[in-house]
Amino acid sequence: MTIESGDEVVIEYVGRDDDGTVFDTSREAVAAESGLAEAQPDRKFTPLTVSVGAGEVIAGIEEALPGLDEGETTSVDVPPEKGYGEWSEDRVQEYETDELAATLGGQRPAVGQYVETEQGAAAEITDVADDVSKVDFNPPLAGETLHFELEVVAIN
């Protein structure tokens, strides 16, 4: 059976950046080997179920699935425009450092610290000065070409 739009599929995947570092995976052994399991101790690394065509995964993976068969593996390179988009200066916001500290429960912001928006998105504090701090709302993988190994486990 070949994957078509509308099918529900189960996939295993490994995602790497340009230098080969694993940034995400469904495979427990790869997570352990790469340090992801230690960095995300509460996460279960299991196959991903996707409804093809429903926009549940990035476009580069969504577009790679149709035409594949159960048991088939493929590698796909995903450019930024089909992944997490290009990095944009427009997504870097400035906040008064005192106000940012107040939202952090009185803790002074620190470069590299992450804050969570009301919508649940993570943003990184990239600059802290006495008066103004910068927070980067770009996805961490924005601007990156991503490299995925995919395996179709099942087509439902």
N, C-alpha and C positions, 0 to 999 in steps of 0.2 A: 504494500500500500504506500503510495506516494503522498507526501504532505501537500495539502491544499489550504487556501485561506478558509478559515472557519473551523479547521481541525483543532482539537486539543492535543497537544504533544507534550511528552515528558523528555527533557533533555538534561544531559550532564554537560558541564562547561568549565573551561579554565580561561580566565581573562588575564592577559599580560600587557604591560606597557611597552614602549619602544626599547627599553633596556632589559626586557625579559622578566621583570619583577611581576610576580602574581599579585594582582590587586583584588581579585574575586574568583571564587570557584564553588562548584557544588560538590566537588570530590573531597571527602574527608582526609584521605591520605595526602593529597596536594596541599590542603589547608594546614595539616600538621607539618609537612616538610617546609612550607613557605613561611611559617610563623603566624599565619592568619588565625589558626585555631587558638593559639595562645593569646593573640590580640583581641579575639572575640570569643571568650570562653563560654558564653551563654548561647551562641549560635549553633544551630544544627546544620551541617553541610550535607544537603540532600539534593536529589535531582529536582529540577524546576519544571513545573507544569505551566504551559503557556497556551492561550487561545490565539492561534495564528490570525493576524489581521486585526486584533483588538487593541493594539498599541500598548501591550503589557510589558514589552521589553524595548530596548533602543532599536531604532530603525535598521541599523546595520545587521543586527541579529534577525529581526523580523523578516527582512528581505532575503536572508540566507536560507531560511527554513523551507519555503515551498519548493517542491521537486525532490527533496531528500526522502529516502526510504528508512523504515525502521531498521535499526542496527547500523546505519551509515554514519560515518564521521566526516567532518570537514573542518577546514581552517578558514577563517574569514578575517580580513583586515578592515577595520571600521574607521573611516576618517571622522574628524570632529563633527562635521555637519550631519553625520548619521549616528553619532554617539551622544556626547554630552554638550555639543556645540562648541563654538569658538570662545576663548577667554575674552571677556569684555570689561573695559575700564568702567563702563556704565553700571556694572553690577557691584562696584566697590563703593560703599556708602561711608560718609563721615558722620561721626556722632561726638557730642561733647563727652569728654572722658569721664566727667563726674556723673553724667546721666547713664553712661554705659556701666559704670561701676555700680550704680544704684540697681540696675537690672540684674547685675551679677550678685546681688545680695550684699553689697558693700565691698566686695572684693575688687581690688584694682585690676583692670584688664591687663593681660599679658600677651605679647606677640606669640602666635602659634596656638593660642587658646581657642576653643570652639564654643560658639553660642548657638542656641537653638531658637529658631523663629517660632511664632505662634502657630505656623502651619507645619512645624516639625522638621523644617530644613535646617541643616547645619551650615554655619558660616564661620569663617576663620578670621580672627583678629590679626591684621597684618602690620599695623603700626599703632604705637601708643605714644602720645605726647601729653604734656601737662594739660593742654586745652582741648585737643581734638584727637580722636582715634579713628582708624579705618578698619572696616569690616568687609571682607570679600565674600560676596554671595554667589560667586561662580561655583559650579560644581567642581569638586576636586580634580576630576578628569577632563575638565573643559580644555579644549585646544589640543588634546592628545589623540594620536592615532592608536586605536586599541586592537589587540590581536587575540582572537578567540579560537579555541579548539572546541568544537561542538560534537556531541554524540546523541543521536536520536535513540532514546531508550524505548519509547512506545508512542504509537499514534492511536488516539482514542476516537 
